[in-house]
Amino acid sequence: MSANQRFTVSAIVLGLLLLANALPARAQATSPSASAAVGDNPASSSSSSAATVAATDSATASDAAPAAVTPGGGAFATDASAASASDWHFTVSPYLWFPGVHGNIAGPNGREIGFSASPGDLLSHFRIGLMGVVEPRYKRIVMPLDIFWIRLGSDRALPNTPGQGVANLHATEFFLTQKIGYRLIDSERLKIDALAGFRYWYFGENLSFTTNTLNFSGSQSWVDPLVGGRITGILTPKVEVTVGGDVGGWGAGSQMDYQIFGLLGYRIKPALALQAGYRYLYFDYRRASGAYLDTATSGVLFGVSITLK
């Protein structure tokens, strides 16, 4: 190899070595320079920060989206739970009814006896009782439950009996009215409900004597299907009027069973109202043996309506 050739090869090798050493150094020098350029340029820094925030927000929104729209997700479940909870309403209305009663009773032999008792008569023989209405409502579905139970008692001395004998008479009346219906009109000033259900009746009698064993006890019970309705008018934010009634029986239990009532309510608080009104309740119950009982019970009532939810 001549001297010129050796010089040329040496120059090429040396150039390659210098180029190999220069590339990493150039890369290291370029990186800080780029960083410095970004740091020194406010516009570039702002753009970079905005891009970072936007990317973060996008990631957060992307992560949160399934919880809001996926059934069973946290946010969706919370909203659905709140909506479903607001659809339910619950009202309790204890009341006191002071009725008089009159009617006729007959045994299998066909002998009929009329009877009548004033509100004062019943109150003087009142022993214990429970009266009230419980009404759950879901959206426009109403489910009123009316419970009435009283126990009457009387002790009478028997004249001309040895040992001053006493006759003890106890009578129990119970009825339960369960209805379900749909609120046809549900406006701020007028509410109209169409109702259907049943009324369960129970009467119990017990007569005992202290001087002998001629004791007597008996009971009667039946169920009447019913249809009815109720209208509530809101006269002012504090005053409302409710009228309603039902009719049934049709031979399924009694021959005829119906009631009508009217209530005037005064709202002390949004969830508390005082009520006063009148109620008339009638039934005609007959048995195949020929025994029957027809009774009309009517009088004033006073109550309180408490909205729990």
MOZI-V631733 format. One line per field, one symbol per residue. phi: phi as a letter, one per 20 degrees, with the letter a starting at -180 (. if undefined). psi: psi as a letter, one per 30 degrees, with the letter a starting at -180 (. if undefined). burial: b if it has 9 or more other C-alpha atoms within 8 Angstrom, else e. A space follows every 10 residues. Layout:
phi = ???
psi = ???
burial = ???
This chain:
phi = .fffffffff ffffffffff ffffffffff ffffffffff egffffffff ffffffffff ffffgffedf gnfgffffff fffffffecb cdcfbcdded cbrccbeffn fdcebbbegf ffffdfdaab brcdcebdld edcfcdccbc cdbbdcfefl cfmlfcdddc cccbbcddcc bcefccdfdb ccddcbrbce dbcccbccce dbdeecbabc bacdfccaab ccdefbgddb cccarbbanl nfcdfbbbbc bbcddcefcg dbcecbaccc ccbcdcdffo fbbcbdcbre ccbcddeeb
psi = kleeeeeeee eeeeeeeeee feeeeeeeee eeeeeeeeef jeeeeeeeee eeeeeeeeee eeefeefffk kfleeeeeee eeeeeffkkk kkiklkkill klakkkafff kkkllkklee eeefgkellk klkkjkkjcg jkikjkkkkl kllkkkkkkh kkgilkkkkk kkkkkkjklk akjekilffk kkkkllblkk kkkkkkklkf fagilkkllk klkklllalk kkkjelffkl kkkallkadh fedlekjllk lkkkkjjelf gkkkkkakkk kkljkklfff kljkkkklll lklkkjjf.
burial = eeeeebeeee eeeeeeeeee eeeeeeeeee eeeeeeebbe eeebbeeeee eeeeeeeeee eeeeebbbbe eebebbbeee eeeeeeebbb bbbbbebbbb bbbbbbbeee eeeeeebbbe ebeebbeebe bbbbbbbbeb bbbbbbbbbb bbbeeeebee eeebbbbbbb bbbbbbbbbb bbbbebeeeb bbbbbbbbbb bbbbbbbbbe beeebeeeee ebbbbbbbbb bbbbbeebbb bbbbbbbbbb ebbbbbbbbb bbbbbbbeee bbbbbbbbbb bbbbbbeeeb bbbbbbbbbb bbbbbbbee
